[in-house]
Amino acid sequence: MEIFLVKNGQTAADGPVDVADQHVSGGRHDGSLGAWGGRWTTGTKLPKLEMMKFGGDPIRFQEFWEQFEYNVGRRGDMSDSQKFSHLKTLLLDKALDKIEGYTLTSVHYHEAVETLKEHFGDENVVITAIFETIFKLSLTSAKPDALGRFYDMMQRLIRCLLAQGLKEEEFARVF
């Protein structure tokens, strides 16, 4: 773990931090203000984030969209056409086909986002896709590892249904 002194947005990693001859000792390392007016922070270098690609599975859309929105969509330092360019690099197959023909403009970015949300993020589309996947599941053998994979997949799909706001009683009636 590395410990950084931060003052006015400058860290020791950026070069010397001017602490104006303040006595710095025994400070907390939790982001609180030090006696010298800066903040103690701790941190490690994180690996480069690989953005998830999306090919059109409605079950995965929410996860993809949350990641995209957090890392690209909410950035104030990017134009909408730049965001659209990044979005297109993350789409594959059916998802890319849905927005084919939109040019890299601000207006088309918003239209493409709405198209993706309508086709892959709509609650009914997602719930239908989850149930279709459940009904297609089959246990291929009685071996423990096959049973474990089946169980894990069912648990994942049940969590997806719960994430859509369904209560267990509502979807349990289907089975």
N, C-alpha and C positions, 0 to 999 in steps of 0.2 A: 504494500500500500504506500502511495506517495502522499505527502502532505504539502499543500500549496498555501502560500500566503497570497491573499488577494486584496488589492487596494485599488479602488477606482477602476475596476475591470481589468487591471494589470496583474498578472501572476508571475511567480518566480520563473515559470517556464518561458515567459515572454522576455525575460532578462531581469536585471536587478530591480527589486521593488523598493521604492523610497519609503522608509518607515519613519523618516524625520526624527532620527535619534530617539525614538521611543523605546522604552524597555519592553522587550517581548520575551516572556518566559512563562512556562507553565500554563499557557493558554489552552483553551478547550479546542477540540478539533471537530466541532459539530456545526460550523457555519456561523457561530456567534461572533460578535464584534470583539476584536482584541483591543488591548489598551492603546495600541497605535492607530486605531481607527479603521483597520482593514478587517477582513473576515478570514477565519481559519476554515479551510475546506479540505476534505480528503477526497481522493479519487484515484482511479486507475484508468488507464487507457482501455477503452472498449474496442472490440473488433469492429471492423467496418460492417455496417448493417446491410444485409442483402435484402432488397425489397422482394416481397412475394409477387409472383406472377399469377395472373388470373385468366383462366381459359373458358370460363362460362358455367362452372358448377355453382348453382345458387346457394348451396350449402356453405360454400367457402367465401361467398361475396362479402358478407359483413366483416369477416376477418380481414380480407383484402382491403375493403374500403376504409376501415378504421386505420389501418397502417398507412394507406395512401394519404388520407386526410391529415393525419398527424405529421407525416414527414414531408408532404408536398403541398397538399391542398390549402393548408392554413398559413403557409408562408407568405408574409407580406412583401418579401423582397423579390418575388417572382411574378411575372405577368401571367395572365390566364393562358396565353398561347404557349408560354414555357411550361406551365403545369400540364397543358394538354399534350405537349410533346413528351413529357415524362410519362404521362398516363398511357399513351399509345405504346411506349416501349415495354410496358408491363402487361399488356393484354395479348392474349393468344387465342387462336381458334375461334369459337363461337363469339366470345366477347369482342375480339377485334373485328369480326365480321359485322357485328351489330352497329359499330360506329364508322364503318367504312364509308367514305364519301364526305365525311365532315372534314373541312380544311382546318389547319392549325390557326384558328382565330379565337378571340376572346368569346364571341357569341357562340361559336360552335363548341367551345369547351363546355359551356354550361348546358348546351343542348345534348352533347354526348354524355355528360354526367347524368342528366335526367333519363336518357335512353337506357344507360346501364342500370340505374336504380330501378326503373320500371320493369326491365326484363329479368334482372337477376336478384334484386333486393326487395322486391315486393313480398310482403309477408305470406300471401297465399301461394306465390310461386315457390318460396323457400320451404314452406310446410309441405306442399305437394311433393317437392323433390326429396325431402327427408322420408316421407312415407313410401315413396316409390323405391328408394334405396333400401328401406327396411324390408319391404315385401320381396325384393329381389335377393336378399341375403339368404345364403344357405350354408349349412354346416357341411363341409366337404369330407370330414372324417371325424372319428371319435377320439383321435389322438389329442392329448392335453394341449399341445401348442395350437392346434386348429380350433379347439374349443375356446382357448384363451383369446385368440384373434377375433372370433365371433363375438365373444362377450365384450371385448374392448370396443369393437365397432358398434355394437348395440348401445353401450354406455355413451359413446361419442354422439350417436344420433339422438339419444334421449336428452343429452345436454343441449343439443341444438334445438330440439323442440321446446325445452324449458327456456332457452334464450329467446325464443320467439314469443314468449309470454304465455304459452300453453301450460295449463296445470296438469299434473300427472293423471288426475281423474278424467280429464277431457280426452287425452289421447290413449289412455289405458282401455277405454271402451272399444276402441278400434280392434284391439287384439282379443 
